[in-house]
Amino acid sequence: MKLQTKLTLFNAISKLVIVTLFILLLPNIIEKINKNYTDNRLVKQKDKFLQKVRDNGIKYYIEDGDTYGSYLPLKEEFISLEIVNYDLDTIRDERRIVERDTIAYRILSHTFKAGKKNYLLEIGKSTETIGETTGPLQNIAFQILLGMILLTILADQIYSNYILRPLSIIIRTKLIGNKFPKVTVYKEVKTSTSDFQHLDMSIHKMVETIETTFQKEREFISNASHELMTPISILQSKIENMFEQDDIADDLKVRLLEMQKILNRLKSITKTLLLISQIENDQFLKEDIISVNDLLQDVYEEISIRLQDRNISLAMLVIDNVELLGVNKFLLFNLLFNLINNAIKYNRPDGEITVTGQWVRNNYTIKITDTGIGIAADELPYIFNRFKKMKQSLSQDSFGLGLPIVKSIAGFHQIGIDVVSEKGVGSTFTLTFPIKLTGNAPIL
């Protein structure tokens, strides 16, 4: 899951938790708000009544020994005034019997002096009418809260997009979709976040270090391969000259033949390393045009003697004469030669090899299937590693470089490689060429 998605999801969940808690607490909050509002209203009514008493006198409402009381028609509110001999100043919930009905009121009780007498003023409001506003207030509060949550989620999404955009640029431009290693020129990703600035610089320094190391390795392999070719050629010439001597003993000839064989193997390894180095350093051009049929025929002519030696049959099932444009014929020849040569080398006697060329979802594929010893599942991920010698090849004349050459050539041409193998049954190597169709002419 992307970091941006995680942040948005966290924000949404946290706000949902807040909404849930608010909904649970909302009735108590609304009730408290209503009570405070009612109490403030009762206090204002008290102040207004006392002002009228000061203006009009107490006798305007009550005579000596009398009481004063007034109720609204539905008994929702009342006001009463009577003479008492105590002091009181409270607001509380009480029940009163009014015309045989017991009604719960929120009552303000306040005593005051007028004309040397102590009067008790009570102003009440029915708690039922107070609760009538709770539902509408809850709905309004919930709608406002929901709207605010949606707006904040949208704002969080926009802000997270803005704040994480430099990280996305760093990943896309510095890590993903780049041929690695490559010589890079540092381009700073503009961001005001110091963490991203540090990450950008750290990745660039890391890539620079890796590129320098790879470049040194390539230069060493290339230089070493060139330097080794000269002494190997000199040794081969000296051995060949020794064979021309008449007085050379037979046992010495055998040893010289073994030395020559070892030199040939060393020369093959050196040439292979040099070829890989040249491929990785882009020292080959891709300007050739060749048909798949012609390429496979050239490989067959080169390798047919090996097929006869081991009595292995090779079936070419290539119907369409597909032309590959913008390729290097020499390298593609080596790619197919190595794959078919491996299919011969690790095949069983009297075995079979099938080469199939076909279209799969607008891509041209070549499959090379053999009936050989197969590759173990735990070794399959490492078959393209240089100098990684598989267990099944220990008894063979193998140096662990055939498949690395295939991988390098395929990468140079952007050809996909897929391998399916079963121990004791055989292997299938599938090459997927990045072909685009232009009219009736498929091109690579």
Secondary structure, 3 states (H helix, E strand, C coil): CCHHHHHHHHHHHHHHHHHHHHHHHHHHHHHHHHHHHHHHHHHHHHHHHHHHHHHHCHHHCCCCCCCEEEECCCCCEEEEEEECCCCCEEEEEEEEEECCEEEEEEEEEEEEEECCEEEEEEEEEEHHHHHCCHHHHHHHHHHHHHHHHHHHHHHHHHHHHHHHHHHHHHHHHHHCCCCCCCCCCCCCCCCCCHHHHHHHHHHHHHHHHHHHHHHHHHHHHHHHHHHHHHHHHHHHHHHHHHHCCCCCCHHHHHHHHHHHHHHHHHHHHHHHHHHHHHHHCCCCCCCEEEEHHHHHHHHHHHHHHHHHHHCCEEEEEECCCCEEEEECHHHHHHHHHHHHHHHHHCCCCCCEEEEEEEEECCEEEEEEEECCCCCCCCCHHHCCCCCCCCHHHCCCCCCCCHHHHHHHHHHHHCCEEEEEEECCCEEEEEEEECCEEECCEEEC
